[in-house]
């Protein structure tokens, strides 16, 4: 069963719409931040090193840590 079907059954259609909107806006905000070159906060650099390496993010042309 798809997640959206489970959410609609458990929480209702209104909750499904709200959850979808939140997921959508977070996706958009991250894309805007990436596209504009907003730097990663200093304290997050060591905390995300392994994840960034696994995803290859540090090799993106726009990265400036």
Protein Blocks (a to p, Z undefined) as FASTA:
>chain_A
ZZklmmmmmnojklmmmmmmmmmmmmmmmmmmmmnopacdfklmmmmmmmmmmnommmpm
kbcZZ
